Amino acid sequence: MKTINLVKNQLMIDTKKIRKFFPAIKAGRIVSNNAASTQVPVQLLELLKKLVVQYDNVHRGQSRSSLLTTEAFESSYDTIAQFIGATSRKNIVLYRNATEAINSVMYSLMTEFKNGDNVVTTFMEHNSNYVPWYGLCKEILPKFGVNTECRIAKFDKETGVLDLNHLKSLVDQRTKLVCCTGASNFLGTINPIKKIKAIADSSGYIQPNGETRSYLLIDGAQVVPNTFVNVNELGVDFFVWSFHKMLAPFGVGALYAKEGLLEKMRPFLYGGDMIAEGMVSQEKVSYNSLPWKFTAGTPNILGTILSAQAIRLLIDFAINPRKRKYFLANKQLEASDIKKAMENIKSHEQTLIREALGLLGEMPSLNIFGPKNPVNRTSLVAFTCKDKSPFKIAEELSKLGVESRAGCHCATLAHHYYGLNPPASCRLSFCVYNNIEDVKKVCRAVKKCI
């Protein structure tokens, strides 16, 4: 892999070999709203055309097309499991997005909550990791006479760092679940998952299986695309992310969960493939084996296959853009290659955000949120300007050919936490196909707008 040495020994991926594969980039777009969704490489579009020739439903036919599609679909679960260090495909459940994955955990655990229980989350969460728990505690469980509480941990407004002491003070013997983002999509803050796990483990809550601890759910939507993740090493109970933030916007989100939990949990959706073959009667319905127990109805078959191949393509891009080792190859992902690829991506994006923070930091009218050190944050930066609304800045950036995002970024709690009126900021976010010149163009445009 060709690399360029930069400040503090940071390495950059050779984007010249990558950018040509993205129609959006070749068209001249300056894409700096990647935290919302990334762009699609041409390899996935070409693969889609090939897949539709032999497409058929999965687990629902004996034709050659059905068997081939089923094989590709099922092996995609193996790729996804390998990518995050899960034990097997039995740990993986696929939904439309990370939001639906979090909701599935909420509904599957709902009947386990007891009167007086609580859920602990944080002020830096995406709405998807707060509103379901708010709805559970405030709207759903009270209808059944079960009173629970949703507690919210603070973060430091100056540094953007989660207040672990406050989080710990909220977790007690009645904390069923701790829910926390792995990295904030507003602040960019990377949270210490292992430390949060230790807090959850020490709660003393007695789970139905006899374990004495709180479950831990991590929203990894801003983590998985650019960080090496091994869920077994982290020891988390639930981990969610979306593929539309890692080159595959085909409507697929993933839930990792410990196998023992999935075995005991009630399904989120009922019917279709989640039923064991022929096991339906008036007296009893038996559920399918994992992971199909959580796959009701016809799944997003092509989206699943393309999402798994996006993982393989991303690894190839990050290790050697010229050579195809994993994309469309019927081979297991090597942990060493996954780690190398994700470390390369992380290094690349840290270089981009270091440049952005430096250039934006020279503009005194901007208030930049989150950690000042790029090592402690992901490749996004949100800011406000004392002289102009975030929406006006984003509109003017668009006229200059720069794509950004203005609003609360679905991190509404955090914007209210700062007392912002309106609860909005302007956000720039970068990806593996962005280069230093992109960052400079974007920052020059911001300077012109303000």
The 8 nearest C-alpha neighbors of each residue, nearest first, counted from 0:
[[1, 319, 318, 2, 320, 13, 12, 317],
 [0, 2, 13, 12, 3, 319, 11, 320],
 [3, 1, 11, 12, 13, 10, 0, 4],
 [2, 4, 11, 10, 5, 1, 12, 13],
 [5, 3, 10, 8, 9, 2, 6, 11],
 [4, 6, 9, 8, 3, 10, 7, 11],
 [5, 7, 8, 9, 4, 350, 10, 353],
 [8, 6, 9, 5, 4, 10, 350, 346],
 [9, 7, 6, 5, 4, 10, 346, 3],
 [10, 8, 5, 7, 346, 6, 4, 350],
 [11, 9, 4, 3, 346, 347, 2, 5],
 [12, 10, 347, 2, 3, 13, 346, 9],
 [11, 13, 2, 14, 347, 317, 10, 1],
 [14, 12, 15, 1, 2, 16, 11, 17],
 [13, 15, 17, 16, 12, 432, 18, 434],
 [16, 14, 17, 13, 18, 19, 432, 12],
 [15, 17, 14, 320, 13, 18, 19, 321],
 [18, 16, 14, 15, 19, 20, 432, 320],
 [17, 19, 20, 21, 15, 432, 14, 16],
 [18, 20, 17, 21, 25, 16, 15, 24],
 [19, 21, 18, 40, 41, 17, 22, 42],
 [22, 20, 40, 24, 23, 18, 19, 41],
 [23, 21, 25, 24, 26, 20, 41, 40],
 [24, 22, 26, 21, 25, 28, 38, 27],
 [25, 23, 26, 27, 28, 21, 22, 18],
 [26, 24, 22, 27, 23, 19, 21, 18],
 [25, 27, 23, 24, 28, 22, 21, 29],
 [28, 26, 25, 24, 29, 23, 400, 22],
 [27, 29, 24, 30, 26, 23, 400, 25],
 [30, 28, 401, 31, 402, 27, 400, 437],
 [31, 29, 402, 28, 32, 401, 33, 24],
 [30, 32, 428, 402, 429, 427, 403, 33],
 [33, 31, 403, 428, 34, 427, 30, 35],
 [32, 34, 37, 36, 35, 428, 429, 31],
 [35, 33, 428, 32, 36, 244, 184, 379],
 [34, 36, 33, 32, 244, 37, 243, 408],
 [37, 35, 244, 33, 243, 34, 38, 32],
 [36, 38, 33, 244, 246, 245, 243, 39],
 [39, 37, 246, 40, 36, 23, 21, 247],
 [38, 40, 246, 247, 21, 41, 37, 43],
 [41, 39, 21, 20, 42, 43, 38, 246],
 [40, 42, 44, 43, 20, 21, 45, 39],
 [43, 41, 45, 40, 44, 46, 20, 312],
 [44, 42, 46, 45, 41, 40, 47, 305],
 [43, 45, 41, 47, 46, 42, 48, 40],
 [46, 44, 42, 48, 47, 43, 41, 49],
 [45, 47, 43, 49, 48, 44, 42, 50],
 [46, 48, 50, 44, 45, 49, 43, 51],
 [49, 47, 45, 46, 50, 51, 44, 52],
 [50, 48, 46, 47, 51, 52, 45, 53],
 [51, 49, 47, 52, 48, 53, 54, 46],
 [50, 52, 54, 53, 49, 48, 47, 55],
 [53, 51, 50, 49, 54, 48, 64, 47],
 [52, 54, 64, 51, 50, 55, 68, 49],
 [55, 53, 51, 52, 50, 64, 68, 56],
 [54, 56, 65, 64, 68, 57, 53, 60],
 [55, 57, 65, 59, 58, 54, 68, 60],
 [56, 58, 69, 59, 65, 68, 55, 60],
 [59, 57, 60, 69, 56, 65, 272, 66],
 [60, 58, 57, 56, 65, 61, 55, 69],
 [59, 61, 65, 62, 58, 57, 56, 66],
 [60, 62, 65, 66, 63, 59, 64, 58],
 [63, 61, 65, 64, 60, 66, 55, 67],
 [62, 64, 66, 65, 67, 61, 68, 53],
 [65, 63, 67, 53, 62, 66, 55, 68],
 [64, 66, 55, 68, 62, 63, 67, 60],
 [65, 67, 69, 63, 64, 68, 70, 62],
 [68, 66, 70, 64, 69, 65, 63, 71],
 [67, 69, 65, 71, 70, 66, 72, 64],
 [70, 68, 57, 72, 66, 67, 71, 65],
 [69, 71, 67, 73, 68, 72, 74, 66],
 [72, 70, 68, 74, 69, 73, 75, 67],
 [71, 73, 69, 75, 70, 304, 74, 68],
 [72, 74, 75, 70, 76, 71, 69, 77],
 [73, 75, 77, 76, 71, 72, 70, 78],
 [76, 74, 78, 307, 72, 73, 77, 304],
 [75, 77, 79, 88, 74, 78, 73, 80],
 [76, 78, 74, 80, 88, 75, 79, 81],
 [79, 77, 75, 81, 76, 80, 307, 82],
 [78, 80, 76, 82, 77, 81, 307, 75],
 [79, 81, 85, 77, 82, 78, 88, 83],
 [82, 80, 84, 78, 79, 83, 85, 77],
 [81, 83, 79, 80, 84, 78, 337, 332],
 [84, 82, 229, 228, 81, 85, 80, 230],
 [85, 83, 229, 81, 82, 230, 80, 231],
 [86, 84, 80, 87, 83, 81, 230, 231],
 [85, 87, 84, 80, 90, 88, 231, 81],
 [88, 86, 89, 85, 80, 90, 77, 81],
 [87, 89, 77, 76, 90, 91, 80, 290],
 [90, 88, 290, 289, 87, 91, 258, 86],
 [91, 89, 88, 256, 258, 255, 257, 87],
 [92, 90, 255, 88, 89, 254, 290, 80],
 [91, 93, 254, 253, 290, 293, 255, 94],
 [94, 92, 253, 252, 254, 91, 251, 95],
 [93, 95, 252, 96, 251, 100, 253, 99],
 [94, 96, 251, 250, 252, 99, 93, 97],
 [252, 95, 97, 251, 241, 98, 99, 94],
 [96, 98, 100, 252, 240, 241, 99, 239],
 [99, 97, 127, 101, 100, 96, 102, 128],
 [98, 100, 102, 101, 97, 96, 103, 94],
 [99, 101, 97, 103, 98, 102, 254, 94],
 [102, 100, 104, 98, 103, 99, 97, 105],
 [101, 103, 99, 105, 104, 100, 131, 106],
 [102, 104, 100, 106, 267, 101, 105, 107],
 [105, 103, 107, 101, 102, 106, 108, 100],
 [104, 106, 102, 103, 108, 107, 109, 101],
 [105, 107, 109, 103, 108, 104, 267, 102],
 [106, 108, 104, 265, 267, 105, 109, 264],
 [109, 107, 105, 111, 106, 110, 104, 264],
 [110, 108, 106, 111, 107, 112, 105, 135],
 [109, 111, 112, 108, 107, 106, 113, 140],
 [110, 112, 109, 108, 113, 207, 107, 206],
 [113, 111, 110, 109, 116, 114, 108, 175],
 [114, 112, 116, 115, 145, 111, 147, 146],
 [113, 115, 145, 146, 116, 147, 112, 144],
 [114, 116, 147, 146, 113, 117, 173, 148],
 [117, 115, 173, 147, 113, 114, 174, 175],
 [116, 118, 148, 174, 147, 149, 173, 175],
 [117, 119, 149, 176, 174, 177, 175, 150],
 [120, 118, 150, 177, 151, 149, 178, 176],
 [119, 121, 178, 151, 179, 177, 152, 150],
 [122, 120, 152, 151, 123, 124, 153, 179],
 [121, 123, 413, 412, 124, 153, 151, 152],
 [122, 124, 413, 121, 183, 410, 412, 125],
 [125, 123, 122, 121, 180, 128, 410, 126],
 [124, 126, 410, 127, 409, 128, 123, 129],
 [127, 125, 129, 409, 128, 130, 410, 124],
 [128, 126, 98, 125, 129, 130, 131, 101],
 [129, 127, 126, 125, 124, 130, 131, 101],
 [128, 130, 126, 132, 127, 131, 133, 124],
 [129, 131, 133, 132, 126, 127, 134, 128],
 [132, 130, 134, 133, 129, 135, 102, 128],
 [133, 131, 135, 134, 130, 129, 136, 149],
 [132, 134, 130, 136, 131, 135, 137, 129],
 [135, 133, 131, 138, 137, 132, 136, 130],
 [134, 136, 139, 132, 133, 138, 140, 137],
 [137, 135, 147, 133, 134, 148, 140, 138],
 [138, 136, 134, 133, 135, 139, 141, 140],
 [137, 139, 134, 135, 136, 141, 140, 142],
 [140, 138, 135, 142, 141, 134, 137, 136],
 [139, 141, 145, 142, 143, 135, 136, 138],
 [142, 140, 144, 145, 143, 146, 139, 138],
 [143, 141, 140, 139, 144, 138, 145, 146],
 [144, 142, 141, 140, 145, 139, 146, 138],
 [143, 145, 141, 142, 146, 140, 114, 139],
 [146, 144, 114, 141, 140, 143, 113, 147],
 [145, 147, 114, 141, 115, 144, 140, 136],
 [148, 146, 116, 115, 136, 117, 114, 145],
 [147, 149, 117, 136, 150, 118, 116, 146],
 [150, 148, 118, 117, 119, 133, 136, 132],
 [149, 151, 119, 118, 120, 148, 152, 169],
 [150, 152, 121, 120, 119, 122, 153, 149],
 [153, 151, 121, 166, 165, 122, 120, 150],
 [154, 152, 162, 122, 121, 161, 165, 151],
 [153, 155, 161, 162, 160, 159, 156, 152],
 [154, 156, 159, 160, 157, 158, 161, 162],
 [157, 155, 159, 158, 154, 417, 160, 369],
 [158, 156, 155, 159, 369, 368, 370, 160],
 [159, 157, 370, 160, 155, 369, 156, 371],
 [158, 160, 369, 155, 156, 370, 157, 154],
 [161, 159, 155, 158, 154, 162, 188, 370],
 [160, 162, 154, 163, 155, 153, 159, 190],
 [163, 161, 154, 165, 164, 153, 166, 160],
 [162, 164, 166, 165, 161, 167, 195, 152],
 [165, 163, 167, 166, 162, 168, 169, 161],
 [164, 166, 168, 167, 162, 163, 152, 169],
 [167, 165, 163, 152, 169, 164, 168, 162],
 [166, 168, 164, 170, 165, 169, 163, 198],
 [167, 169, 165, 166, 170, 164, 171, 163],
 [170, 168, 166, 167, 171, 165, 150, 119],
 [171, 169, 167, 168, 174, 202, 166, 119],
 [170, 172, 202, 173, 174, 169, 203, 204],
 [171, 173, 204, 203, 202, 174, 170, 205],
 [172, 174, 116, 171, 204, 117, 175, 115],
 [175, 173, 117, 171, 176, 118, 172, 170],
 [174, 176, 213, 118, 117, 173, 116, 214],
 [175, 177, 214, 213, 118, 174, 215, 178],
 [176, 178, 119, 215, 118, 120, 214, 216],
 [179, 177, 216, 120, 215, 217, 119, 176],
 [180, 178, 217, 120, 218, 121, 181, 216],
 [179, 181, 218, 182, 217, 124, 183, 219],
 [180, 182, 219, 190, 218, 217, 189, 222],
 [181, 183, 189, 180, 188, 221, 190, 187],
 [184, 182, 187, 188, 186, 185, 123, 180],
 [183, 185, 187, 186, 182, 221, 34, 125],
 [186, 184, 183, 187, 381, 410, 408, 380],
 [187, 185, 369, 188, 183, 368, 184, 159],
 [186, 188, 376, 183, 377, 184, 185, 379],
 [189, 187, 376, 183, 186, 182, 190, 369],
 [190, 188, 182, 376, 375, 181, 187, 191],
 [189, 191, 181, 182, 192, 188, 161, 180],
 [192, 190, 194, 193, 195, 189, 181, 196],
 [191, 193, 195, 194, 190, 196, 181, 233],
 [192, 194, 196, 195, 191, 233, 197, 234],
 [195, 193, 197, 196, 192, 191, 198, 163],
 [194, 196, 192, 198, 197, 193, 199, 191],
 [195, 197, 193, 199, 194, 198, 192, 200],
 [198, 196, 200, 194, 195, 199, 193, 201],
 [199, 197, 195, 201, 196, 200, 167, 194],
 [198, 200, 213, 196, 197, 201, 202, 212],
 [201, 199, 212, 197, 198, 202, 213, 196],
 [200, 202, 198, 199, 203, 212, 197, 213],
 [203, 201, 171, 172, 212, 204, 199, 200],
 [202, 204, 172, 211, 212, 201, 205, 171],
 [205, 203, 172, 212, 211, 202, 173, 213],
 [204, 206, 211, 210, 209, 203, 212, 207],
 [205, 207, 210, 209, 208, 211, 204, 212],
 [208, 206, 209, 205, 210, 111, 211, 263],
 [207, 209, 206, 210, 205, 211, 263, 260],
 [210, 208, 206, 207, 205, 211, 212, 204],
 [211, 209, 206, 208, 205, 212, 207, 204],
 [210, 212, 205, 203, 204, 206, 209, 213],
 [213, 211, 200, 204, 203, 202, 201, 210],
 [212, 214, 199, 176, 175, 204, 200, 174],
 [213, 215, 176, 236, 177, 175, 212, 199],
 [216, 214, 177, 236, 235, 176, 178, 237],
 [215, 217, 237, 178, 238, 236, 177, 179],
 [218, 216, 238, 179, 180, 219, 181, 178],
 [217, 219, 180, 239, 181, 220, 238, 179],
 [218, 220, 222, 240, 181, 239, 221, 223],
 [219, 221, 240, 222, 241, 218, 223, 239],
 [222, 220, 219, 182, 223, 184, 224, 183],
 [223, 221, 219, 220, 226, 224, 225, 182],
 [222, 224, 226, 225, 219, 220, 221, 228],
 [225, 223, 245, 222, 226, 221, 244, 220],
 [224, 226, 345, 223, 344, 341, 222, 227],
 [227, 225, 341, 223, 222, 345, 228, 224],
 [226, 228, 341, 338, 342, 229, 225, 223],
 [229, 227, 83, 226, 230, 223, 84, 82],
 [230, 228, 84, 83, 232, 231, 233, 227],
 [229, 231, 233, 232, 84, 234, 83, 85],
 [230, 232, 234, 233, 229, 85, 84, 235],
 [231, 233, 230, 234, 229, 84, 235, 228],
 [234, 232, 230, 231, 235, 193, 229, 192],
 [233, 235, 231, 232, 230, 236, 196, 193],
 [236, 234, 233, 215, 237, 230, 216, 238],
 [235, 237, 215, 256, 257, 214, 216, 234],
 [238, 236, 216, 256, 255, 235, 217, 215],
 [237, 239, 217, 255, 216, 254, 218, 219],
 [240, 238, 254, 218, 219, 253, 97, 255],
 [239, 241, 220, 97, 219, 253, 252, 218],
 [242, 240, 252, 97, 96, 243, 220, 244],
 [241, 243, 245, 244, 247, 251, 252, 306],
 [248, 242, 244, 247, 245, 36, 241, 246],
 [243, 245, 36, 37, 242, 241, 246, 34],
 [244, 246, 242, 224, 243, 247, 37, 309],
 [245, 247, 39, 37, 38, 243, 244, 309],
 [248, 246, 243, 242, 306, 249, 245, 309],
 [243, 249, 247, 250, 242, 246, 39, 36],
 [248, 250, 302, 247, 251, 243, 306, 305],
 [249, 251, 95, 248, 96, 302, 252, 243],
 [252, 250, 95, 96, 94, 242, 249, 302],
 [96, 253, 251, 241, 97, 94, 95, 93],
 [254, 252, 93, 240, 239, 92, 94, 241],
 [253, 255, 239, 92, 100, 238, 91, 93],
 [254, 256, 91, 238, 90, 237, 239, 92],
 [257, 255, 237, 90, 236, 258, 254, 261],
 [256, 258, 260, 259, 236, 90, 261, 255],
 [259, 257, 261, 260, 90, 262, 256, 89],
 [260, 258, 262, 261, 257, 263, 256, 264],
 [259, 261, 263, 262, 258, 257, 264, 256],
 [262, 260, 264, 258, 263, 259, 257, 256],
 [261, 263, 259, 260, 264, 258, 289, 265],
 [264, 262, 260, 261, 259, 265, 258, 208],
 [265, 263, 261, 107, 262, 260, 266, 108],
 [264, 266, 107, 267, 263, 108, 261, 262],
 [267, 265, 268, 293, 107, 264, 269, 292],
 [266, 268, 103, 107, 106, 265, 269, 293],
 [269, 267, 266, 295, 270, 293, 294, 103],
 [268, 270, 295, 266, 273, 267, 271, 274],
 [271, 269, 295, 273, 296, 274, 272, 268],
 [272, 270, 296, 295, 273, 274, 269, 297],
 [271, 273, 295, 274, 296, 294, 270, 291],
 [272, 274, 292, 295, 287, 294, 291, 271],
 [275, 273, 286, 287, 272, 285, 271, 276],
 [274, 276, 287, 286, 278, 285, 277, 273],
 [277, 275, 278, 274, 287, 279, 272, 286],
 [276, 278, 279, 275, 274, 280, 285, 284],
 [279, 277, 275, 285, 276, 284, 280, 274],
 [280, 278, 284, 277, 283, 285, 281, 274],
 [279, 281, 283, 282, 284, 278, 277, 285],
 [282, 280, 283, 279, 284, 278, 285, 277],
 [281, 283, 280, 284, 279, 285, 278, 277],
 [282, 284, 280, 281, 279, 285, 278, 286],
 [283, 285, 279, 278, 280, 286, 282, 274],
 [286, 284, 278, 275, 274, 283, 279, 287],
 [287, 285, 274, 275, 273, 292, 284, 288],
 [286, 288, 275, 292, 274, 273, 291, 289],
 [287, 289, 292, 291, 290, 286, 275, 273],
 [290, 288, 291, 89, 292, 287, 293, 262],
 [289, 291, 89, 292, 293, 92, 288, 91],
 [292, 290, 294, 289, 293, 273, 288, 287],
 [291, 293, 273, 287, 289, 290, 288, 294],
 [292, 294, 291, 266, 273, 290, 295, 92],
 [295, 293, 291, 273, 292, 272, 296, 298],
 [294, 296, 273, 271, 272, 270, 269, 268],
 [297, 295, 271, 272, 298, 270, 294, 273],
 [296, 298, 295, 299, 272, 56, 271, 57],
 [299, 297, 300, 296, 294, 295, 94, 303],
 [298, 300, 302, 301, 303, 297, 251, 250],
 [301, 299, 303, 298, 302, 72, 304, 57],
 [300, 302, 304, 303, 299, 305, 47, 50],
 [303, 301, 249, 305, 299, 300, 304, 306],
 [302, 304, 306, 300, 301, 305, 299, 307],
 [305, 303, 301, 307, 306, 302, 72, 75],
 [304, 306, 308, 302, 307, 303, 309, 301],
 [307, 305, 309, 303, 308, 247, 304, 302],
 [308, 306, 75, 310, 304, 309, 305, 78],
 [307, 309, 311, 305, 310, 306, 326, 312],
 [310, 308, 306, 312, 307, 311, 313, 305],
 [311, 309, 313, 307, 308, 312, 314, 306],
 [312, 310, 326, 308, 325, 314, 309, 313],
 [311, 313, 309, 326, 315, 314, 310, 308],
 [314, 312, 316, 310, 315, 311, 309, 317],
 [315, 313, 317, 311, 340, 312, 316, 318],
 [314, 316, 312, 318, 313, 317, 319, 320],
 [317, 315, 320, 313, 314, 319, 318, 312],
 [316, 318, 340, 314, 315, 319, 343, 313],
 [319, 317, 315, 340, 316, 0, 314, 320],
 [318, 320, 0, 321, 322, 315, 316, 317],
 [321, 319, 316, 322, 315, 16, 17, 318],
 [322, 320, 319, 323, 16, 316, 0, 315],
 [321, 323, 319, 320, 324, 315, 316, 318],
 [322, 324, 315, 325, 326, 321, 320, 319],
 [325, 323, 322, 326, 315, 328, 311, 327],
 [324, 326, 328, 311, 323, 327, 315, 312],
 [325, 327, 311, 312, 328, 308, 323, 324],
 [328, 326, 325, 329, 308, 311, 312, 324],
 [329, 327, 325, 326, 330, 324, 323, 311],
 [328, 330, 327, 331, 325, 326, 74, 332],
 [331, 329, 328, 332, 325, 327, 333, 324],
 [330, 332, 333, 329, 78, 81, 77, 325],
 [331, 333, 81, 334, 330, 78, 82, 337],
 [332, 334, 336, 335, 331, 337, 81, 338],
 [333, 335, 337, 336, 338, 332, 81, 84],
 [334, 336, 338, 333, 337, 339, 340, 332],
 [337, 335, 339, 333, 338, 334, 340, 332],
 [338, 336, 334, 340, 335, 339, 341, 333],
 [337, 339, 335, 341, 336, 340, 227, 342],
 [340, 338, 336, 342, 337, 341, 335, 343],
 [339, 341, 317, 343, 337, 314, 318, 338],
 [340, 342, 344, 227, 226, 338, 343, 339],
 [341, 343, 345, 339, 344, 340, 338, 346],
 [344, 342, 346, 340, 341, 345, 347, 317],
 [345, 343, 341, 347, 342, 346, 225, 348],
 [346, 344, 342, 348, 225, 347, 343, 349],
 [345, 347, 343, 349, 344, 348, 10, 9],
 [348, 346, 11, 344, 350, 345, 349, 10],
 [347, 349, 351, 345, 350, 378, 346, 344],
 [350, 348, 346, 352, 351, 347, 373, 353],
 [351, 349, 353, 348, 347, 352, 346, 354],
 [350, 352, 348, 354, 349, 353, 435, 355],
 [351, 353, 355, 378, 349, 354, 350, 356],
 [354, 352, 350, 356, 355, 351, 373, 349],
 [353, 355, 357, 351, 352, 356, 358, 350],
 [354, 356, 352, 358, 357, 353, 359, 438],
 [357, 355, 353, 359, 354, 358, 360, 352],
 [356, 358, 360, 354, 355, 359, 353, 361],
 [357, 359, 355, 360, 361, 356, 354, 442],
 [360, 358, 356, 361, 362, 357, 355, 442],
 [359, 361, 357, 358, 362, 356, 363, 365],
 [362, 360, 359, 358, 363, 357, 356, 365],
 [361, 363, 360, 359, 364, 365, 446, 358],
 [364, 362, 365, 361, 360, 366, 359, 384],
 [363, 365, 384, 362, 385, 366, 386, 449],
 [366, 364, 384, 363, 383, 362, 367, 382],
 [365, 367, 383, 382, 384, 368, 364, 363],
 [366, 368, 382, 381, 365, 383, 369, 380],
 [369, 367, 186, 381, 382, 366, 159, 370],
 [368, 370, 159, 186, 158, 187, 188, 371],
 [371, 369, 158, 372, 159, 375, 188, 376],
 [370, 372, 373, 369, 158, 356, 375, 376],
 [371, 373, 374, 370, 375, 376, 353, 356],
 [374, 372, 376, 375, 353, 349, 352, 371],
 [375, 373, 372, 376, 349, 377, 353, 370],
 [376, 374, 373, 372, 189, 188, 370, 377],
 [377, 375, 188, 187, 189, 373, 374, 370],
 [376, 378, 187, 379, 188, 189, 349, 375],
 [379, 377, 352, 348, 429, 428, 349, 376],
 [380, 378, 428, 427, 377, 187, 429, 352],
 [379, 381, 427, 426, 428, 187, 382, 378],
 [382, 380, 426, 425, 368, 424, 367, 185],
 [383, 381, 367, 366, 425, 424, 368, 365],
 [382, 384, 366, 424, 365, 389, 425, 385],
 [385, 383, 365, 386, 387, 364, 366, 388],
 [384, 386, 364, 387, 383, 365, 388, 366],
 [385, 387, 384, 388, 364, 449, 383, 365],
 [388, 386, 384, 385, 389, 391, 392, 449],
 [387, 389, 391, 390, 392, 384, 386, 383],
 [390, 388, 425, 392, 424, 391, 405, 383],
 [389, 391, 393, 405, 388, 392, 394, 406],
 [392, 390, 394, 388, 393, 389, 395, 387],
 [391, 393, 389, 395, 390, 394, 396, 448],
 [392, 394, 396, 390, 391, 395, 405, 403],
 [395, 393, 391, 397, 392, 396, 390, 398],
 [394, 396, 398, 392, 397, 393, 391, 448],
 [397, 395, 393, 399, 401, 398, 394, 392],
 [396, 398, 400, 401, 394, 399, 395, 402],
 [397, 399, 395, 396, 400, 394, 401, 393],
 [400, 398, 396, 397, 401, 395, 444, 402],
 [399, 401, 397, 398, 396, 29, 402, 28],
 [402, 400, 397, 396, 29, 399, 441, 403],
 [403, 401, 31, 30, 397, 32, 29, 400],
 [404, 402, 32, 427, 31, 393, 426, 401],
 [403, 405, 426, 425, 32, 393, 406, 427],
 [404, 406, 425, 390, 389, 424, 393, 426],
 [407, 405, 423, 408, 424, 425, 404, 390],
 [406, 408, 423, 409, 411, 410, 422, 424],
 [409, 407, 410, 406, 185, 184, 411, 405],
 [410, 408, 407, 126, 125, 411, 127, 406],
 [411, 409, 125, 408, 407, 412, 413, 126],
 [410, 412, 414, 407, 409, 413, 415, 126],
 [411, 413, 415, 122, 414, 410, 416, 123],
 [414, 412, 416, 123, 122, 415, 411, 410],
 [413, 415, 422, 411, 416, 417, 412, 419],
 [414, 416, 418, 412, 417, 413, 419, 422],
 [417, 415, 413, 414, 418, 412, 122, 419],
 [418, 416, 415, 414, 419, 413, 156, 422],
 [417, 419, 415, 416, 420, 414, 422, 421],
 [418, 420, 422, 417, 421, 414, 415, 423],
 [421, 419, 422, 418, 423, 415, 414, 417],
 [420, 422, 423, 419, 406, 418, 388, 414],
 [423, 421, 419, 420, 414, 415, 407, 411],
 [422, 424, 406, 407, 421, 414, 405, 389],
 [425, 423, 389, 383, 382, 406, 405, 381],
 [424, 426, 405, 389, 381, 382, 404, 383],
 [427, 425, 381, 404, 380, 403, 405, 424],
 [428, 426, 403, 31, 380, 379, 32, 381],
 [427, 429, 379, 31, 32, 33, 34, 378],
 [428, 430, 31, 378, 33, 433, 379, 32],
 [429, 431, 433, 432, 33, 348, 428, 378],
 [430, 432, 433, 344, 348, 347, 429, 14],
 [433, 431, 430, 18, 14, 17, 434, 429],
 [434, 432, 430, 431, 437, 429, 435, 14],
 [433, 435, 437, 436, 432, 14, 438, 351],
 [436, 434, 438, 437, 351, 439, 433, 354],
 [435, 437, 439, 438, 434, 440, 433, 441],
 [438, 436, 440, 434, 435, 439, 433, 441],
 [437, 439, 435, 441, 436, 440, 355, 442],
 [438, 440, 436, 442, 441, 437, 443, 435],
 [441, 439, 443, 437, 438, 442, 436, 444],
 [440, 442, 444, 438, 439, 443, 437, 401],
 [441, 443, 445, 439, 444, 440, 438, 446],
 [444, 442, 446, 440, 445, 441, 439, 447],
 [443, 445, 447, 441, 442, 446, 440, 448],
 [446, 444, 442, 448, 447, 443, 441, 449],
 [447, 445, 443, 444, 449, 448, 442, 362],
 [446, 448, 444, 445, 449, 443, 442, 396],
 [449, 447, 445, 446, 392, 444, 395, 396],
 [448, 446, 447, 445, 387, 392, 386, 384]]
